[in-house]
Every structure is written in C-alpha cells, then in structure tokens.
C-alpha cells in the first residue's frame, strides 16, 4: 500500500538504491503558491552531517515535473522526484543470505519470494522519508498552522547540549541509540477529525507508525497519565471558546481537535544496523554465524527524524482539513471556521 489520504493523497515511489525516489501528491488546491525554498529547507533539516548521522550524503536536489506552473499549483497531481546518487550496493550483497536482526530483510524475503530490492533496505529504507518530507512541505503550504518539533531525549541523555559528545561515545562502542521527538502544531481549529475510524489521533498515529523505526506514539500527557487521577487529568473548560486549563489530551477530544495545541511524542527505536559484531542466522550455512553489517548508518536516526515526523503530521492535517471543508465547515460559538 503506497498511497495514503482521502482528498490530500500521497503516493511514494522508488527504493533506496534505485535511480530515484519521489512522491505524487494530489489535492493541493489550485492557486496554492508552491514554495520550493520551504521544500529545500525541510529536506536540509533531514539530511545528515551532524555527529551520529550517516556518512551517506545525498543532495536531495528535487525536481517538480507536473502540477505546478509559474510557481502556482494547477490542481493537478504534483509529481516530485529526488535522485539517488551516493549509493554503495555492494555493501549489502551478503544480507541476502544473512538478514540483519531488527530489519525487514527476512520478512521481506519471505513476503516477496526473494524478488525484493535488498540494497540499502530497498522499500523499507529510511531513504524514502525524504520524499515524505517533500510531501509534508506541500501539505504545509495548504495549512494556516505553525509546526515545530524538539528532540527531548536520546538514549539515556536528556541534556541535548551534550548530544555530540554522547553520540561520539555510543559510536565508539559500535552501537546505536533511539530517542523521543515532540511535535507541536499550533492554530488548529475545533472540529478536525472524523469519528469513528477517521479520528484525528487515530489518523496521525497510523501515519507515524508507517515511518521506519517508529515504535511508540502518545498524545499530550500520554503514558505518564497513568499516575494522574481523572479529576486532575480532565482538561477543564474555562470559557465559551472551549479554552482549557490543561492540555493532557494533547489537543484531541473524542478524536476531534479541541482548539488546543496538538502535542504528539514519538519514540524512534535505535538504528538496527550497528558497527559492532553480531551473531545471527546464516541461511547458507544453516546455523548461527557472526555478522558484520558494513555500510553507512546513523548512530541515532532520531537526530534526523524530527522533520520527517513533523511533515507526516502535516500530511494528515491537510487531508482532514480538505475533508472537513468538503463535508461542511465548523463555525459559530467562537470556533475558528475551517
């Protein structure tokens, strides 16, 4: 399933070591100004270069071939492609017989009868998130909201001012770490979300769990709410605009946006490909054997994941906004008109 969305539809194509990756986006309203600088800015935020990130460096020099004329969306599908250039496919040849633990190598081989592209993780690679970022940038151009993300924790570290030295230590051990990213979206009106199965938090969760390495999603207080009684967890309404004293629910009530900031925290697991020697099953030898993965991998993929997660949320909000407008705007009683 390579397409997501109802009215704002995103279709990903390509694989990690093929000629290109890209995305087709449908639903950008005609007349929308397409800000290519925003796309470049967001793609740059995903690219490696900082301590703990992969040595594979792609320029991500995208091109738009359809759906835009003179910088304005025509209403037709927008086709955006990003070339792959800095690939080393030979680094992955041994993984056809000895799949990496924590990766999709084994399950993909079974599911696709060995015909999948195993190079660089193929269809399961984080490389495809570049195309997702570009789609999210287009989504932001249709929305009057403000987006932000922060890195809250990496491994055992909470003080991000020490992140470089911490990741150097992890790298020296040949290992990797995961982390937690917080996404905040401001300016969302009351009324986004379509219960039962189209709830705002359900749709956002579905999108975020589609991203490689995401293993946990929570809204507002989330799992920390287990220690809080209901009388304190409830977000008390304080005026006729629906303003609440707290935001434990993270901006969502009954699957519908309630006017508060949308607050989502995401756990990104440690990078599965690590430099240290591992032992895992070798299908050629018919027994456990040492595995040295090779290739170029992030010590903490979470360091580059924030913009991916942020833009993925934007895609969902763009779709829900179009759906809300199509089925009738929310207005009156102090609520923001969609």
C-alpha positions as CSV (number, residue, x, y, z in Angstrom):
1,X,0.0,0.0,0.0
2,X,1.9,3.0,-1.3
3,X,-0.8,5.7,-1.1
4,X,-2.3,7.4,1.9
5,X,-5.0,10.0,2.3
6,X,-8.6,10.6,1.1
7,X,-8.6,14.0,-0.5
8,X,-5.0,15.0,0.1
9,X,-3.4,11.9,-1.3
10,X,0.3,11.0,-1.2
11,X,1.9,8.2,-3.2
12,X,5.5,7.2,-2.6
13,X,7.7,5.6,-5.3
14,X,11.2,4.3,-5.6
15,X,13.7,2.5,-3.4
16,X,16.9,3.3,-1.5
17,X,19.4,2.3,-4.3
18,X,17.3,2.8,-7.4
19,X,17.7,5.7,-9.7
20,X,15.3,7.9,-7.8
21,X,12.7,8.2,-5.2
22,X,9.7,10.5,-5.2
23,X,6.1,11.3,-4.5
24,X,2.9,12.1,-6.3
25,X,0.7,14.5,-4.3
26,X,-3.0,15.0,-5.2
27,X,-5.3,17.5,-3.5
28,X,-3.1,20.6,-3.4
29,X,-5.8,23.3,-4.2
30,X,-5.4,25.1,-7.5
31,X,-3.9,28.6,-6.9
32,X,-1.7,27.5,-3.9
33,X,1.7,29.1,-4.1
34,X,4.4,26.5,-4.2
35,X,7.3,27.5,-2.1
36,X,10.3,25.4,-3.3
37,X,12.5,27.1,-0.7
38,X,10.4,25.6,2.0
39,X,10.8,22.1,0.5
40,X,14.6,22.6,0.3
41,X,14.7,23.9,3.9
42,X,12.8,20.9,5.2
43,X,14.8,18.4,3.2
44,X,18.0,20.1,4.5
45,X,16.8,19.5,8.1
46,X,16.5,15.8,7.3
47,X,20.0,15.4,5.7
48,X,22.9,14.0,7.6
49,X,26.0,15.9,8.6
50,X,25.7,16.2,12.4
51,X,27.5,13.9,14.8
52,X,25.9,10.5,14.9
53,X,24.4,10.6,11.4
54,X,25.2,8.5,8.3
55,X,28.1,9.2,6.0
56,X,25.8,8.7,3.0
57,X,25.2,12.2,1.7
58,X,22.6,12.9,-0.9
59,X,22.0,16.4,-2.3
60,X,18.2,15.8,-2.4
61,X,18.0,18.2,-5.4
62,X,14.4,17.6,-6.2
63,X,12.5,18.4,-9.3
64,X,8.8,19.0,-9.9
65,X,7.6,17.9,-13.3
66,X,3.8,18.2,-13.1
67,X,1.1,20.1,-11.3
68,X,2.8,23.5,-11.0
69,X,3.0,26.4,-13.5
70,X,4.9,29.6,-12.7
71,X,5.1,28.6,-9.0
72,X,1.4,28.0,-8.6
73,X,-0.4,24.7,-8.2
74,X,-2.7,23.9,-11.1
75,X,-4.9,21.5,-9.1
76,X,-3.5,18.5,-11.0
77,X,-1.3,15.9,-9.3
78,X,2.1,17.2,-8.4
79,X,5.0,14.8,-9.3
80,X,8.2,15.4,-7.4
81,X,11.3,13.3,-7.8
82,X,14.6,13.1,-5.9
83,X,17.6,11.3,-7.4
84,X,19.7,8.7,-5.5
85,X,23.4,9.2,-6.2
86,X,25.6,8.3,-3.2
87,X,24.9,4.5,-3.2
88,X,27.1,1.5,-2.4
89,X,25.0,-1.5,-3.3
90,X,27.9,-4.0,-2.8
91,X,27.8,-3.3,1.0
92,X,24.5,-5.2,1.1
93,X,25.2,-8.3,-1.0
94,X,25.8,-10.6,1.9
95,X,22.5,-9.7,3.5
96,X,20.6,-11.9,1.0
97,X,21.7,-15.0,2.9
98,X,22.2,-13.5,6.4
99,X,19.4,-11.0,7.2
100,X,20.1,-8.3,9.7
101,X,18.4,-8.5,13.1
102,X,15.9,-5.7,13.7
103,X,15.5,-5.1,10.0
104,X,12.9,-6.1,7.4
105,X,15.4,-8.3,5.4
106,X,14.0,-11.6,6.4
107,X,10.3,-10.8,6.4
108,X,10.6,-9.0,3.0
109,X,12.4,-12.0,1.5
110,X,9.6,-14.3,2.6
111,X,6.8,-12.0,1.6
112,X,8.2,-11.2,-1.9
113,X,9.8,-14.6,-2.6
114,X,13.3,-13.1,-2.7
115,X,12.5,-10.6,-5.5
116,X,12.5,-7.5,-3.3
117,X,15.3,-5.0,-3.7
118,X,17.5,-5.7,-0.7
119,X,20.1,-2.9,-1.4
120,X,20.1,-0.3,1.3
121,X,16.9,-1.7,2.8
122,X,15.1,-1.1,-0.5
123,X,11.5,-0.2,0.0
124,X,11.9,-0.4,3.8
125,X,14.7,2.2,3.9
126,X,14.6,5.5,5.7
127,X,15.7,7.0,2.5
128,X,12.1,7.1,1.4
129,X,11.4,9.6,4.2
130,X,13.0,12.3,2.0
131,X,10.0,12.0,-0.4
132,X,7.6,12.1,2.6
133,X,9.2,15.3,3.9
134,X,8.7,16.9,0.5
135,X,5.0,15.9,0.5
136,X,4.7,17.3,4.0
137,X,6.2,20.6,2.8
138,X,3.5,20.8,0.2
139,X,0.9,20.0,2.8
140,X,2.1,22.9,5.0
141,X,1.5,25.2,2.1
142,X,-2.2,24.5,2.3
143,X,-2.5,25.0,6.1
144,X,-2.6,28.1,8.3
145,X,-1.0,26.3,11.2
146,X,2.5,26.6,12.8
147,X,4.6,23.4,13.2
148,X,7.6,22.7,15.4
149,X,9.5,19.7,16.8
150,X,12.0,19.2,19.5
151,X,14.4,16.4,20.4
152,X,13.5,15.5,24.0
153,X,15.7,12.5,24.8
154,X,18.3,10.4,23.0
155,X,19.3,7.1,24.6
156,X,19.8,8.0,28.3
157,X,20.6,11.6,27.6
158,X,18.1,14.4,28.3
159,X,20.5,17.3,28.1
160,X,20.7,18.0,24.3
161,X,23.6,20.4,24.8
162,X,25.8,17.3,25.3
163,X,24.4,15.4,22.4
164,X,27.5,15.4,20.2
165,X,29.8,14.1,22.8
166,X,27.2,11.5,23.9
167,X,26.8,10.1,20.4
168,X,30.6,10.0,19.9
169,X,30.7,7.7,22.9
170,X,28.0,5.5,21.5
171,X,29.7,5.4,18.1
172,X,33.0,4.4,19.8
173,X,31.2,1.3,21.2
174,X,29.9,0.4,17.7
175,X,26.3,0.8,18.9
176,X,23.2,2.9,18.4
177,X,20.5,4.6,20.4
178,X,16.9,5.7,20.0
179,X,15.1,8.8,21.2
180,X,11.9,10.7,21.7
181,X,10.7,13.6,19.5
182,X,7.9,16.0,20.5
183,X,5.8,17.6,17.7
184,X,3.7,20.6,18.4
185,X,1.1,22.1,16.0
186,X,-0.5,25.5,16.9
187,X,-3.5,27.2,15.4
188,X,-5.7,24.1,14.7
189,X,-9.4,25.0,15.0
190,X,-12.0,22.9,16.8
191,X,-13.6,20.2,14.6
192,X,-10.9,18.3,12.7
193,X,-11.3,14.5,12.8
194,X,-14.0,12.1,11.7
195,X,-15.0,9.5,14.3
196,X,-15.2,6.6,14.4
197,X,-12.3,5.4,12.2
198,X,-11.1,8.8,11.0
199,X,-10.3,10.3,14.4
200,X,-7.5,12.8,14.4
201,X,-5.3,10.9,16.8
202,X,-6.0,7.6,15.0
203,X,-5.1,9.1,11.6
204,X,-1.9,10.7,12.9
205,X,-0.9,7.5,14.7
206,X,-1.4,5.5,11.5
207,X,0.8,7.8,9.6
208,X,3.5,8.0,12.2
209,X,3.7,4.2,12.6
210,X,4.2,4.0,8.8
211,X,7.6,5.6,9.2
212,X,10.5,3.3,9.6
213,X,11.9,2.9,13.2
214,X,8.8,4.5,14.9
215,X,7.8,2.2,17.8
216,X,5.7,4.5,20.0
217,X,3.2,7.4,19.7
218,X,1.5,9.3,22.5
219,X,-0.7,12.4,22.7
220,X,-0.4,15.1,25.4
221,X,0.5,13.6,28.7
222,X,0.2,10.1,27.2
223,X,1.5,7.2,29.3
224,X,2.6,9.5,32.1
225,X,-1.2,9.9,32.8
226,X,-1.2,6.5,34.5
227,X,-0.2,8.3,37.7
228,X,-2.8,11.1,37.5
229,X,-6.4,10.7,38.8
230,X,-9.3,11.5,36.4
231,X,-10.2,14.6,38.4
232,X,-6.8,16.1,37.6
233,X,-6.3,14.5,34.1
234,X,-9.6,16.1,32.8
235,X,-8.9,19.3,30.7
236,X,-11.3,21.7,32.5
237,X,-13.0,24.1,30.0
238,X,-12.7,27.7,31.3
239,X,-14.6,29.9,28.8
240,X,-17.2,29.8,25.9
241,X,-14.4,29.4,23.3
242,X,-13.5,26.0,24.8
243,X,-10.2,27.1,26.3
244,X,-8.9,24.6,28.8
245,X,-6.7,25.0,31.8
246,X,-4.5,22.0,30.9
247,X,-3.8,20.0,27.7
248,X,-3.4,16.4,29.0
249,X,-5.3,15.2,25.9
250,X,-2.8,16.8,23.5
251,X,-5.4,18.8,21.6
252,X,-7.8,15.9,20.8
253,X,-11.1,15.1,22.5
254,X,-13.1,12.2,21.3
255,X,-11.0,12.0,18.2
256,X,-11.7,15.7,17.3
257,X,-9.4,18.7,17.6
258,X,-10.4,20.8,20.5
259,X,-8.6,24.0,19.8
260,X,-5.6,23.3,22.0
261,X,-2.1,22.7,20.6
262,X,-1.7,19.3,19.0
263,X,1.1,17.7,21.0
264,X,2.5,14.3,19.9
265,X,5.5,12.5,21.3
266,X,7.2,9.8,19.2
267,X,9.7,7.1,20.2
268,X,12.1,6.2,17.4
269,X,14.0,3.0,18.1
270,X,17.8,2.6,17.9
271,X,19.2,2.1,14.4
272,X,19.2,-1.6,13.8
273,X,22.4,-1.6,11.7
274,X,25.3,-1.3,14.2
275,X,29.0,-1.4,13.7
276,X,29.7,-4.0,16.4
277,X,29.9,-7.7,15.5
278,X,26.6,-9.5,15.9
279,X,25.6,-13.2,15.7
280,X,22.5,-14.1,13.7
281,X,21.3,-16.9,11.5
282,X,23.0,-17.6,8.2
283,X,20.7,-19.3,5.7
284,X,23.6,-20.5,3.5
285,X,25.5,-22.2,6.4
286,X,22.3,-23.3,8.1
287,X,23.4,-22.1,11.5
288,X,24.2,-19.0,13.6
289,X,27.2,-17.1,12.4
290,X,28.9,-13.8,13.0
291,X,27.5,-10.8,11.1
292,X,29.4,-7.6,10.3
293,X,26.9,-5.4,8.6
294,X,29.1,-2.8,6.9
295,X,27.5,0.1,5.0
296,X,26.9,3.6,6.4
297,X,24.4,4.1,9.1
298,X,23.2,6.5,11.7
299,X,24.2,6.1,15.3
300,X,20.9,7.8,16.2
301,X,18.5,8.1,13.3
302,X,16.2,10.0,15.7
303,X,18.5,13.0,15.2
304,X,17.2,13.4,11.6
305,X,13.7,12.1,12.2
306,X,12.1,15.3,13.7
307,X,11.3,16.9,10.4
308,X,10.0,13.6,8.9
309,X,7.6,13.2,11.8
310,X,6.5,16.9,11.7
311,X,5.8,16.8,8.0
312,X,4.0,13.5,8.3
313,X,1.6,15.1,10.7
314,X,1.1,18.0,8.3
315,X,0.0,15.5,5.6
316,X,-2.7,14.1,7.8
317,X,-3.9,17.6,8.8
318,X,-4.1,18.7,5.2
319,X,-6.3,15.7,4.4
320,X,-8.6,16.3,7.3
321,X,-8.9,20.0,6.5
322,X,-10.0,19.2,3.0
323,X,-12.4,16.6,4.2
324,X,-13.9,19.0,6.8
325,X,-14.4,21.7,4.2
326,X,-16.0,19.2,1.8
327,X,-18.5,18.0,4.4
328,X,-19.4,21.3,5.9
329,X,-17.4,24.0,7.8
330,X,-17.4,24.3,11.5
331,X,-18.4,27.8,12.6
332,X,-20.1,29.8,15.3
333,X,-19.8,29.8,19.1
334,X,-16.4,31.3,19.0
335,X,-14.9,28.4,17.0
336,X,-12.5,29.0,14.1
337,X,-14.1,28.4,10.7
338,X,-12.3,25.6,8.9
